[in-house]
Amino acid sequence: MHFRPAIVLTATSLIVMGACAAIAMADEPGANPQTICPVMGRPIDKQFYADHDGKRIYFCCATCVKTFKNNPERYIEKLNAEGVSLADAPAAEAEEGEDHEHEGIGEFVEPLGITTFTFLGLTAITGALMRRKPKVLRKAHIYLAVATIVLALIHISLVMLGD
């Protein structure tokens, strides 16, 4: 029973973290990624693509790429009408030593920051309540403080990698 507050605080933190991650992922563009060739309607093969107006469109074969290039607006309208989120066309390849994007890192920075602040708040609450029940909350306070520091360090690392 001594660990009940720690379990409740940990469970609450995990629920908040999951909710933050779900919100961040729902707001992400690309929620409906392209899986079907806009010309033939078959599954795409990512080796066949065309870049148009900063977007990358995938096709099932080389023939469809040629067909698309003859009338790209027709197929872009079709994809938009279906609610397909097109991938951004990559920028020109960076030369060795130049800065480059770290794909996938940005989607974790915001939820991790929110989670870090949640843990910080929970650590402060357990610290304030420790005066009333020092034996029960001392371990929970220590665990939350360590978890907060670890999350903050991970968050800082991801932010620095994302720059």
C-alpha positions as CSV (number, residue, x, y, z in Angstrom):
1,M,0.0,0.0,0.0
2,H,3.0,2.3,0.4
3,F,3.4,2.5,-3.4
4,R,-0.2,3.3,-4.2
5,P,0.4,7.1,-4.7
6,A,3.3,6.3,-6.9
7,I,1.2,3.9,-9.0
8,V,-1.6,6.4,-9.3
9,L,0.8,9.2,-10.3
10,T,2.6,7.0,-12.8
11,A,-0.7,5.8,-14.4
12,T,-1.9,9.4,-14.6
13,S,1.3,10.5,-16.3
14,L,1.1,7.6,-18.8
15,I,-2.5,8.6,-19.6
16,V,-1.5,12.2,-20.1
17,M,1.5,11.2,-22.3
18,G,-0.7,8.9,-24.4
19,A,-3.3,11.6,-24.9
20,C,-0.6,14.2,-25.9
21,A,1.0,11.8,-28.4
22,A,-2.5,11.0,-29.9
23,I,-3.3,14.7,-30.3
24,A,0.1,15.4,-31.9
25,M,-0.2,12.5,-34.3
26,A,-3.8,13.5,-35.2
27,D,-2.7,17.0,-36.2
28,E,0.2,15.7,-38.3
29,P,-0.2,16.0,-42.0
30,G,-0.1,12.7,-43.8
31,A,-2.9,11.2,-41.8
32,N,-4.1,9.7,-45.1
33,P,-0.9,8.8,-47.0
34,Q,-0.9,7.8,-50.6
35,T,-1.2,4.0,-51.1
36,I,-2.9,3.8,-54.5
37,C,-1.6,4.9,-57.9
38,P,-3.7,7.8,-59.1
39,V,-3.6,6.6,-62.7
40,M,-4.3,2.9,-62.6
41,G,-5.7,2.5,-59.1
42,R,-3.3,-0.2,-58.1
43,P,-1.0,-0.3,-55.0
44,I,2.0,2.1,-55.4
45,D,5.6,1.0,-55.8
46,K,7.8,3.8,-54.3
47,Q,10.5,3.3,-56.9
48,F,8.1,5.0,-59.4
49,Y,7.3,8.6,-58.6
50,A,7.2,12.2,-59.9
51,D,7.7,15.4,-58.0
52,H,5.2,18.1,-58.8
53,D,4.8,21.5,-57.1
54,G,6.9,20.4,-54.1
55,K,4.9,17.2,-53.6
56,R,6.0,13.6,-54.4
57,I,3.4,11.4,-56.1
58,Y,3.9,7.7,-56.3
59,F,2.8,5.3,-59.0
60,C,2.5,1.6,-59.7
61,C,4.7,1.6,-62.8
62,A,6.8,3.7,-65.2
63,T,4.0,4.0,-67.7
64,C,1.8,5.7,-65.1
65,V,4.6,8.3,-64.4
66,K,4.6,9.2,-68.1
67,T,0.8,9.4,-68.1
68,F,0.8,11.7,-65.0
69,K,3.3,14.1,-66.6
70,N,1.0,14.6,-69.6
71,N,-1.8,16.0,-67.3
72,P,-0.6,16.3,-63.7
73,E,-3.5,18.6,-62.5
74,R,-6.1,15.9,-63.4
75,Y,-4.4,13.4,-61.0
76,I,-3.6,15.9,-58.3
77,E,-7.3,16.9,-58.2
78,K,-8.3,13.2,-58.0
79,L,-5.9,12.7,-55.1
80,N,-7.1,15.8,-53.3
81,A,-10.8,14.8,-53.8
82,E,-9.9,11.4,-52.1
83,G,-8.3,13.2,-49.2
84,V,-4.9,11.8,-49.8
85,S,-2.0,13.6,-48.1
86,L,0.9,13.8,-50.5
87,A,4.5,13.5,-49.2
88,D,6.7,16.5,-49.6
89,A,9.3,16.2,-52.3
90,P,12.7,16.1,-50.7
91,A,14.9,19.1,-51.2
92,A,18.0,18.7,-53.3
93,E,20.5,16.3,-51.7
94,A,22.7,18.1,-49.2
95,E,26.4,18.0,-49.8
96,E,28.6,16.2,-47.3
97,G,28.9,18.4,-44.2
98,E,25.8,20.4,-44.8
99,D,22.9,20.4,-42.4
100,H,20.1,18.0,-43.1
101,E,16.7,17.1,-41.7
102,H,16.3,14.4,-39.2
103,E,13.0,12.9,-40.3
104,G,10.7,11.6,-37.6
105,I,12.2,13.5,-34.7
106,G,9.9,16.5,-34.7
107,E,6.8,14.4,-34.1
108,F,8.1,13.4,-30.6
109,V,9.4,16.8,-29.4
110,E,6.1,18.4,-28.5
111,P,4.5,15.4,-26.7
112,L,7.7,14.7,-24.9
113,G,7.9,18.3,-23.8
114,I,4.3,18.2,-22.5
115,T,5.1,14.9,-20.7
116,T,8.2,16.4,-19.1
117,F,6.2,19.3,-17.7
118,T,3.5,16.9,-16.5
119,F,6.2,14.9,-14.6
120,L,7.6,18.2,-13.3
121,G,4.2,19.1,-11.9
122,L,3.7,15.7,-10.4
123,T,7.2,15.9,-8.8
124,A,6.3,19.3,-7.3
125,I,2.9,18.0,-6.0
126,T,4.5,14.9,-4.3
127,G,7.1,17.2,-2.8
128,A,4.5,19.5,-1.4
129,L,2.4,16.5,-0.1
130,M,5.4,14.8,1.4
131,R,5.1,17.0,4.5
132,R,1.9,15.2,5.4
133,K,3.0,11.6,4.6
134,P,6.7,11.6,4.2
135,K,7.3,7.9,4.3
136,V,4.6,7.1,1.7
137,L,5.5,9.8,-0.8
138,R,9.3,10.0,-0.5
139,K,10.0,7.1,-2.9
140,A,7.4,8.3,-5.3
141,H,8.9,11.8,-5.2
142,I,12.4,10.5,-5.9
143,Y,11.2,8.3,-8.8
144,L,9.3,11.1,-10.3
145,A,12.3,13.5,-9.9
146,V,14.6,11.0,-11.7
147,A,12.0,10.4,-14.4
148,T,11.6,14.1,-14.9
149,I,15.3,14.6,-15.3
150,V,15.6,11.7,-17.8
151,L,12.7,13.0,-19.9
152,A,14.1,16.5,-19.9
153,L,17.5,15.3,-21.1
154,I,15.8,13.2,-23.9
155,H,13.7,16.2,-24.8
156,I,16.7,18.6,-25.0
157,S,18.6,16.0,-27.1
158,L,15.7,15.7,-29.6
159,V,15.3,19.5,-29.8
160,M,19.0,19.9,-30.5
161,L,19.0,17.1,-33.1
162,G,16.0,18.8,-34.8
163,D,17.8,22.1,-35.3
